[in-house]
Amino acid sequence: MDSPPPLPPSIARYLSARGWSLHAHQRRMLALASHPACLLVAPTGGGKTLAGFLPTLAELADGDHEGLHTLYVSPLKALAADIRRNLARPIEEAGLPIRVEDRTGDTPASARARQRRHPPHILLTTPESLAVMLAGPDAAHVFGSLKRVIVDEIHALAESKRGEQLSLLLSRLGTLSP
């Protein structure tokens, strides 16, 4: 196994202040950050959210990245909202210069317009909202800097038309951000 890179000091301090250490699967996700694809399976309460986003948080910690870095796709807009809330605290308390926003059918028009002009570093969405964004004239601008896609609860999508739609959307993303 590749050894994970060291955590940025701000993240290491955040974890240390809470007496937390990384689980094996979280260290593994850091080590696999540059791999083109991986699948994370861990029990409920096992730190999957942190494991999935830790490579992104580490890469964005220096504040040098502009535009959309990570796209998170969830089958439920409520789950996307939960993830946004779960990321807000560590990002704020670690002093990370990272903007996280969600984009669902409930997102106000003013926020959607801002996201098109100035994409957040991390965008949380559903397959349906992703389809709308990819069909828009600003898709190349919004997704051109994309480095990572996280698909949560993929089993809830895989065996349905939503899964087929997601497959096509991911293919389209590949053309915008190779």
N, C-alpha and C positions, 0 to 999 in steps of 0.2 A: 504494500500500500504506500502511496505517496505520503510524505509527511506534510501536515498542514502548515501553511505559512504562519508566522507569528501574528497574533491579533494586533490591530492598531491600539496604541496606549489608551485611548478614550474608551474603547470597548473592554479591554482587559481590566481597567480600573472599575468600570461599571459592574462587571461580573464579580470582581474581587470584593468590592464594597458590600455585596450581598452574600458573600461566602459561597458563590456558585462556581462550579467547575463544569467544563463541557463534557457531555456524554460522548461515548465513542462514535455514535452516528452523527453528532454535530461536528466533531473533529474530521470525520470522513467527508462530510459535505464541504468543509473548507478545503480539504485536500483535492477534492474533485471539481473545484470551482471552474477550472479551465476546460474540463471535459465537455463535449458537445451535448451529452444527455446522461441523465441518471435518474433512478427511481428510488425514492425514500419510503420505506415502510417502517413504522414504529408504533408502539401501542399508544392509546389515548393517554394524554398527560405526559408523554415521553419527550416533549420538547421539539416536536416536528416543525412548528412555526419558526422557532429560533433557528433550527437546523437549516430550514429552507431559505431563510432570509439572511443568515449569518454571512455567507460569501458576499452578498450585495452590500450589507452594512459595512463590512470590512473594506470593500472596494470603493465605497463612497465616502468613507470617513475623512479623507483628506480634503474634501470639498472641491476637487478639481474637475468633477464631471458635470457637464451641462446636458440637459435633456433627459429623456426617458431611458433609464438603465434597465429596470426590471418590470415586467408585466406579470401580474398575478391573476389567474383566471379561476373563478369559483363557480360551481353550479348555482349558488344562491347569493343574492345580493346581501342578505343578512350576514352570511359568512364573510363576505368581503368587508362589510362594516365592522364586524368583530375583529378581523385581522388588522384593520386600520387602527382601531382602539388599542389592540395588543402591541402594535409597533410604536405607537405614539410615546408611551412612557419611556422605554429604553432609548429611543432616539433623542427625546428631550433630556433625560437625565444623564446620558452619555455626552450630551452637547454635540450631537452629530448634525452636520449641515445637510439634512436630507428632508425633502418634501415628499409626503405620502398623501395620495388622494384616491378616492374611489370614483368610479364612473359607472352608474347604473341608470335605469329608467327614472330614478328619483333625483338624479343630479340636476340642479337648476341650470337653465340655459346660460346664465352668466358664468358659472363654473365650467361648463363644457367649452364655452368660447375661450376662457382663460387657459384651459388645458390644451386647446389646439394651438394657441399662441405660444405658451410657455409650459410644455409638458412637465409634469412632476418627475422626480427621480424614480419613484415607485408608483405604479398605477394598478389599482385593484378593480377588477371588472368581472362581468359575466360573458358567456359566449355571445349572447344576443347583443349586448352593448359593444362588444369588440367588433362584431359584424358591421354595426352602424359606423363605428370609427374607421374601419378599414375601407368602407365604401366612400368615405368623405374625401374631398379634394386635398385635405391637409394630411392624409395618411403618411405620405413619404416624410414629411417634416416631423410628425409626431413619433413615428416608429423608426426613423432612420438611425437613431443612436442606440437602439435596443440591444442589450447584451445578454439578457437572461429572461426566460419565461418559466413561471412556476404554475403548474396546473394542480389544483387541490381537489381532493375527492374525485379523482379521475374515474373511479369505478361507477360513480353516479351518472357519468356522461357516456362512458365507453359503449354501452350496448344500446344506444338510442340515436335518434336523428340529431340530437344535440351533439353527440359524440362525432357523428359524421361531419356536422357543421364545424365543430372545433378543429377537426383534422384539416379541413379546407382552409380555415382561418390561419392555422399555424403554417400551412404551406404558403399562403399569401404573405405572412410576416417574414418568411424566409426570403422572399423576393425583395422586400423593402429593407431588410437588415440582414444581409447574408453572413 
